[in-house]
Amino acid sequence: MKTVPFWLAITVAPALAVGAFQQRPAAPSGPVAFVVSQRISNETSEGKAGIARMQALQRERTAEARTKQEALQATRRQIDATADSTDMAGVIIESP
């Protein structure tokens, strides 16, 4: 009968001891600072310059994409026109 309290003490005591020895976070002793990167980039000269560079790069890439898209559409129109003219002429194009 003494084994039950002994086993209970072995299993419960370590669980209680773990809670007693846990470290608690220390209270902040000095001022706390928050960094807002969006505000830094909007209000500093380096941030404004970086934003301007990114916007210029975005405009450049958009213009390049637009040019490529227009070239692609022109090529598709040529292919469609060629396909329509071969269909009208009754020519059969066989692939090798």
Backbone as CSV, one residue per row, in Angstrom:
resi,resn,N_x,N_y,N_z,CA_x,CA_y,CA_z,C_x,C_y,C_z
1,MET,0.811,-1.190,0.000,0.000,0.000,0.000,0.855,1.256,0.000
2,LYS,2.062,1.166,0.475,2.927,2.328,0.498,3.494,2.642,-0.882
3,THR,3.374,1.738,-1.799,3.919,1.967,-3.138,3.095,2.978,-3.926
4,VAL,1.809,3.066,-3.698,0.965,4.011,-4.422,1.353,5.447,-4.099
5,PRO,1.464,5.856,-2.841,1.902,7.226,-2.570,3.320,7.490,-3.078
6,PHE,4.184,6.454,-3.015,5.541,6.615,-3.501,5.544,6.906,-4.999
7,TRP,4.785,6.144,-5.799,4.719,6.353,-7.243,4.022,7.670,-7.569
8,LEU,3.053,8.017,-6.773,2.385,9.294,-6.965,3.359,10.443,-6.713
9,ALA,4.162,10.334,-5.694,5.151,11.363,-5.383,6.214,11.445,-6.478
10,ILE,6.591,10.336,-7.042,7.600,10.317,-8.106,7.072,10.985,-9.379
11,THR,5.806,10.814,-9.683,5.268,11.365,-10.928,4.784,12.799,-10.791
12,VAL,4.254,13.177,-9.644,3.683,14.512,-9.466,4.725,15.525,-9.029
13,ALA,5.655,15.151,-8.189,6.642,16.088,-7.649,7.486,16.741,-8.744
14,PRO,7.999,15.996,-9.719,8.782,16.670,-10.767,7.948,17.665,-11.578
15,ALA,6.699,17.351,-11.811,5.844,18.271,-12.559,5.642,19.569,-11.790
16,LEU,5.475,19.486,-10.499,5.322,20.683,-9.677,6.631,21.452,-9.582
17,ALA,7.738,20.750,-9.527,9.041,21.401,-9.407,9.397,22.160,-10.678
18,VAL,9.007,21.666,-11.834,9.296,22.345,-13.098,8.641,23.711,-13.114
19,GLY,7.433,23.807,-12.650,6.738,25.085,-12.607,7.383,26.055,-11.632
20,ALA,7.939,25.555,-10.569,8.548,26.423,-9.562,9.878,26.991,-10.034
21,PHE,10.599,26.282,-10.898,11.922,26.720,-11.325,11.947,27.424,-12.680
22,GLN,10.806,27.650,-13.275,10.786,28.350,-14.559,11.146,29.813,-14.361
23,GLN,11.897,30.333,-15.321,12.277,31.732,-15.237,11.151,32.603,-15.768
24,ARG,10.971,33.701,-15.128,9.962,34.649,-15.575,10.658,35.748,-16.355
25,PRO,10.017,36.266,-17.378,10.666,37.317,-18.157,10.876,38.563,-17.310
26,ALA,12.023,39.175,-17.503,12.345,40.374,-16.740,11.541,41.551,-17.281
27,ALA,11.161,42.413,-16.389,10.438,43.616,-16.794,11.401,44.545,-17.539
28,PRO,10.926,45.226,-18.575,11.826,46.114,-19.308,12.330,47.218,-18.383
29,SER,13.642,47.414,-18.405,14.230,48.399,-17.509,14.432,49.750,-18.186
30,GLY,14.399,49.781,-19.507,14.626,51.031,-20.229,13.501,51.304,-21.198
31,PRO,13.676,52.309,-22.016,12.633,52.632,-22.992,12.529,51.548,-24.079
32,VAL,11.364,51.423,-24.609,11.103,50.448,-25.664,10.925,51.218,-26.966
33,ALA,11.585,50.770,-28.023,11.514,51.459,-29.314,10.796,50.577,-30.327
34,PHE,10.047,51.211,-31.182,9.371,50.520,-32.271,9.918,51.074,-33.579
35,VAL,10.212,50.186,-34.524,10.735,50.600,-35.820,9.658,50.335,-36.858
36,VAL,9.267,51.371,-37.587,8.264,51.250,-38.635,8.976,51.509,-39.960
37,SER,9.268,50.444,-40.684,10.050,50.574,-41.910,9.321,51.389,-42.973
38,GLN,8.022,51.290,-43.036,7.248,52.071,-44.013,7.425,53.564,-43.756
39,ARG,7.395,53.948,-42.507,7.562,55.364,-42.159,8.987,55.829,-42.480
40,ILE,9.968,54.988,-42.214,11.362,55.337,-42.510,11.541,55.566,-44.002
41,SER,10.993,54.661,-44.823,11.159,54.810,-46.265,10.384,56.004,-46.813
42,ASN,9.305,56.390,-46.162,8.519,57.531,-46.635,9.085,58.870,-46.189
43,GLU,9.818,58.909,-45.073,10.221,60.181,-44.500,11.710,60.502,-44.626
44,THR,12.566,59.530,-44.917,13.993,59.827,-45.038,14.363,60.073,-46.489
45,SER,15.450,60.805,-46.703,15.872,61.097,-48.076,16.320,59.820,-48.790
46,GLU,16.995,58.912,-48.072,17.410,57.644,-48.685,16.192,56.802,-49.049
47,GLY,15.210,56.815,-48.176,13.988,56.058,-48.451,13.236,56.610,-49.641
48,LYS,13.143,57.932,-49.717,12.464,58.560,-50.853,13.199,58.277,-52.152
49,ALA,14.541,58.301,-52.109,15.326,57.994,-53.310,15.115,56.536,-53.728
50,GLY,15.057,55.655,-52.758,14.817,54.241,-53.061,13.446,54.010,-53.670
51,ILE,12.455,54.706,-53.134,11.103,54.592,-53.688,11.076,55.109,-55.124
52,ALA,11.769,56.222,-55.375,11.818,56.780,-56.737,12.497,55.807,-57.695
53,ARG,13.594,55.164,-57.262,14.274,54.179,-58.116,13.357,52.999,-58.415
54,MET,12.635,52.528,-57.408,11.735,51.389,-57.618,10.588,51.751,-58.566
55,GLN,10.057,52.962,-58.438,8.975,53.378,-59.322,9.477,53.529,-60.753
56,ALA,10.698,54.067,-60.939,11.262,54.191,-62.283,11.489,52.816,-62.900
57,LEU,12.000,51.886,-62.106,12.209,50.526,-62.592,10.883,49.872,-62.947
58,GLN,9.869,50.123,-62.157,8.555,49.553,-62.436,7.989,50.114,-63.738
59,ARG,8.140,51.431,-63.946,7.660,52.027,-65.212,8.420,51.457,-66.403
60,GLU,9.733,51.270,-66.242,10.552,50.719,-67.319,10.126,49.294,-67.660
61,ARG,9.947,48.487,-66.631,9.549,47.089,-66.866,8.143,47.007,-67.462
62,THR,7.256,47.889,-67.038,5.898,47.904,-67.591,5.937,48.264,-69.066
63,ALA,6.774,49.241,-69.423,6.902,49.634,-70.835,7.472,48.480,-71.661
64,GLU,8.473,47.787,-71.129,9.040,46.635,-71.841,7.998,45.539,-72.033
65,ALA,7.237,45.266,-71.006,6.203,44.231,-71.100,5.142,44.620,-72.119
66,ARG,4.769,45.903,-72.132,3.776,46.378,-73.098,4.295,46.214,-74.529
67,THR,5.574,46.557,-74.749,6.175,46.424,-76.082,6.186,44.963,-76.522
68,LYS,6.575,44.080,-75.629,6.605,42.652,-75.959,5.207,42.111,-76.215
69,GLN,4.229,42.588,-75.448,2.852,42.139,-75.638,2.329,42.584,-76.997
70,GLU,2.639,43.825,-77.382,2.212,44.321,-78.693,2.869,43.538,-79.817
71,ALA,4.158,43.201,-79.679,4.854,42.398,-80.681,4.235,41.009,-80.780
72,LEU,3.883,40.435,-79.663,3.245,39.122,-79.652,1.888,39.167,-80.352
73,GLN,1.109,40.199,-80.073,-0.195,40.332,-80.731,-0.042,40.522,-82.233
74,ALA,0.966,41.283,-82.652,1.208,41.475,-84.089,1.585,40.149,-84.748
75,THR,2.416,39.369,-84.080,2.805,38.063,-84.614,1.602,37.140,-84.704
76,ARG,0.749,37.161,-83.714,-0.453,36.324,-83.761,-1.377,36.745,-84.901
77,ARG,-1.487,38.055,-85.118,-2.324,38.517,-86.245,-1.740,38.051,-87.574
78,GLN,-0.407,38.084,-87.700,0.223,37.605,-88.939,-0.027,36.121,-89.137
79,ILE,0.083,35.351,-88.052,-0.158,33.907,-88.153,-1.604,33.644,-88.527
80,ASP,-2.518,34.357,-87.904,-3.933,34.185,-88.237,-4.208,34.577,-89.683
81,ALA,-3.605,35.675,-90.148,-3.805,36.110,-91.527,-3.240,35.083,-92.503
82,THR,-2.084,34.521,-92.181,-1.482,33.499,-93.042,-2.338,32.245,-93.044
83,ALA,-2.841,31.869,-91.898,-3.676,30.673,-91.812,-4.975,30.883,-92.573
84,ASP,-5.548,32.087,-92.488,-6.781,32.375,-93.217,-6.548,32.357,-94.724
85,SER,-5.426,32.898,-95.165,-5.163,32.936,-96.612,-4.890,31.545,-97.160
86,THR,-4.251,30.677,-96.387,-4.007,29.297,-96.858,-5.313,28.523,-96.839
87,ASP,-6.202,28.800,-95.911,-7.502,28.119,-95.883,-8.325,28.537,-97.089
88,MET,-8.259,29.809,-97.438,-9.035,30.297,-98.580,-8.493,29.768,-99.894
89,ALA,-7.201,29.557,-99.972,-6.597,29.084,-101.197,-6.734,27.567,-101.336
90,GLY,-7.105,26.890,-100.277,-7.274,25.453,-100.336,-5.966,24.696,-100.225
91,VAL,-4.940,25.354,-99.742,-3.631,24.711,-99.623,-3.571,23.986,-98.297
92,ILE,-3.086,22.790,-98.345,-2.951,21.987,-97.141,-1.475,22.007,-96.726
93,ILE,-1.235,22.403,-95.497,0.136,22.446,-94.994,0.338,21.227,-94.130
94,GLU,1.325,20.420,-94.515,1.617,19.207,-93.748,2.868,19.436,-92.939
95,SER,2.854,18.947,-91.711,4.044,19.068,-90.882,4.933,17.862,-91.148
96,PRO,6.243,18.049,-91.097,7.174,16.950,-91.393,7.165,15.878,-90.353
